[in-house]
Amino acid sequence: MKYQDINAETIDRWVKSGWKWGQPITHEVFDNAKKGIWDVALTPTKPVPHEWLGNLKGKKLLGLACGGGQQMPIFAALGANCTVFDYSPEQLNSEHLVAAREGYQIRVIRGDMTERLPFEDGEFDVIFHPVSNCYVQDVKPIWKECYRVLKHGGVLVSGIDMFIDYILDEKYERVVNKLPFNPLVNPEQMEFLQKEDGGVQFSHTLEEQIGGQLEAGFMLTHLFEDTDGETRLQDLNIPTFLALRSVKP
């Protein structure tokens, strides 16, 4: 089985168990968004500044690895023409559920973002890509595909994992793993993930993440750091995630 399929099955299982990133928004949250009261997340605790996205009315927006019925319904309420692309059937089911409940149209596509995206060059105005490429071995091709399918002047907002959590033990107290964290080449790391029901995850350097976007042609305009919201690292206020806003010139 491909590691991508293992991850899809793992995330489906998390969703069924109540994973917070797989729980659809309520009608009240959707209704508030239509009234202009809204927030969306790329990373665990900090909302994305509204000015990063601008006026979305009539914009073509791609939610990349963004299923779950959380962010995309907000964008639909704000008037965006939405497409969601994800590999988890359960996450996509949530998108169908909210769209049917609230009566809006959304294009829902199951696909693997490690492959060429099934979209035309310059098709989208905005790409919204929450933390998810930690489940992908090679991130640079993803940034190149994002660049390809965005219009000139289009915006990529993305959340990235800063790799710190991958070097620590399950209690976030001791350094136990070397980098890069790649369970496909390190059996001990795969065993660690299997013990934690963590799917197949990978660390990535900032050279791969930020540098990869710059290599693809993006111009970085804004960023912020965020904590994980739940572990000892949160208690120590150690940031482990970045949110980025980049533009295709």
N, C-alpha and C positions, 0 to 999 in steps of 0.2 A: 504494500500500500504506500502511495506517495505521502510524504509528510504533510502536504496540503490537505489531503483527505483525512488524515489523523486529526489535524487541527479543526476541520469542519465538524467532525464527529464530537470532538472534545467541547467545542463551543456550543454545539447543539445540546450537549449534556448539561453544560453550565446553565444555559438558558432555562432548561426544564427544571433546574434546581434553584432558580430564583436569582441568578447572576444579575447584579444591578445594571450592567450595561446591556442587558437583554430584556428589560421590562419596558413595554411601551408607555408613552405618556398618556395621561388621562384626558378626557374631554375638556375638563376645566383648563388644563395647561394649553391645549390647542386653541380653545376659545379666547384665552388671554392673549395668545400670540396674534390672533386676528385683530385684537384691540391695541396691539403694539407693545404688549408686556411680555417679554420673552428673554431667554438666555439659552445658549447652547454650549456644549463642552467638547473640547479636543483632548483634554487631559483631566485628571481626576477631580480637582477641587476648584479651579479658577474658570469662570466663564470667559468666552471669547469676546473681546471688545466689539461692539456693534459696528464701529467704524471700519473694522477689518473687512467686513462683508459689504457694507454700503447698502444702497437700496436694491433689494432683490426682485422687485416686481418686474415680471417679464423676462428675467434672466434665466438662462439655461444652466442648471446646477447639477453637478455629478457628485453624489455621495459615494466615495470610494472606500470599500470595506467599511461601510457605514450603516449596515442594517441594524434592526432592533426597535424601530418605531420610536426613536427618541429625537434625533435632530431633523430628519427629513420631513416629518409632519410640521415642524416649526417653519421650515423653509417654504413648504407648500402654503401654510397659512399666511406667510408674508408675500405670496404671489409669485414665487419662483416656479419655473417649469422643471420638475425634478426627475432625475434618474438615480436609482440606487443600484450599486453593484457590490455584491458580497458573495462569499462562498458557503456561508452557513444557511441551510434551508430554514432553520428555526428563526434566525434573524430576519430573513426575507418574509417569512410568514407573518411576523410582527408588522412589517411594512404593509402587507395586504390588509391585515386586520384593522389598523388605524385608518388607512385610506378608505376602506369600506364603511367604517363607523362614522367618519367625518365627511365623506362624500367628495373627496378630491381625487384627481387623476395623478398617478405616478407610474413611471416605467420601472419595473422591477426585473433585474437581470442577475441570474446566478452565474458567477464566473470566477476564475482564478487570476488575481492581479499579478501573478508572476509571468503570465503570458501576455501577448499583445492584446491591448484592450479593444473590444469590438465596436469602436467608435471612429467617426471620421476625423480627419485633421481639423483642428480649430472648431470643434463642435460646441464647446462649453465656454461659458463666461466665468464660472466659478467651480473649483473642485474643493470639496470638504473631506478631509482625510484624517479621521481621529487615530489615536494610537492603535496601530494594528500591524505595522510592518516588522514588529518584533516576532511575528509568526512566519517571516519570509527570510530565506537565506541570503538573498542578494537584493539590496534595495535600489541600487543605481538604475537598473532598467525601469523601475517603477517611476522614478523621477523623470526619466526620458519620455515615457509614455504620457505622463501628466503634461509635460511640456507640449507634446505633439497634439493632444486632444483639446488643449486650451486655445482660445482666440488670443491674438496679440492684445495686450492690455488686460488679459484674464488673470484671475487671482487664484493661487493655491494656498489654502490654509491647512496646516498639517500638525499633528501631534506626534512627538517622537519620544521613545524611551532612551534615557541617557546611560544605560548599561550598568549603573551602579548596583542595582538589585541582583544582577546576575553573578556578582563575585561573592555574595554573602550566603550564609547558611539560612535555613528556614526561619530562624528566630531573628535574623538580621543583626547578628552580634559578631560573627567571625568571618574573616575572608577565607573562603574555602575553594573558590573556583578561579582558574586563570582565564584570561581573555585571549582571543575571542571565545565567547560561549557558543559552541556549535555542537549540539548533540549528535549530529550526523557523522562527526569525526571523533567524538569523545564519548565512549560508552558510559563513563561515570556520570557525565552530565545528562545523558539520556535517562539513566537510572534515577537520578535526582528528580527529573521532571516527571517521570512515571510515578514515583512515590507521592508527588504532590498533585497528581492529575493535572499537569500543566501543559499538556499537548507537546508540541515541538517548537521551542522558542530559540531565538538567536539574539546575541548582542550585536550592536552596530556602533561603530565609532562616529564621532561628530564629523570626521572627514567623509564618511559614507553618507551621513544624513544631510548636514548642511553643505558640505563640499560637493556632494552628489547633486544637490539641487543647483548649485552654482555651475557645475560642469554641464548640466543639462541646458543651461542658458537662463535660469531664473535670476531675478534680482531680489535679494532679501530686503524687506522693508521694515518688519517688526518682529519681535519675539518676546516671550516671557517664560520664566521658569515656574515649575509647579512641583508640589510634593505628591506622595502617593495616597494620602488621605486616610491611611489605615494602619500602617506598621510602625515599628520603632523609629524608622526613618522620618515618619511624620512627626513623632514626638520630639525628635531632635531637629526638626525643621530643615532636613537635608533634601534639597530638590533633586528629583530623579527623572523629571520629564521636562521637555521643552515644547512650546507651541510656536509655530513659525507662520509668518505671512510673507508670501513671495509672489512676484508678478512676472508674467511673461512679457518682455518689452515689445 
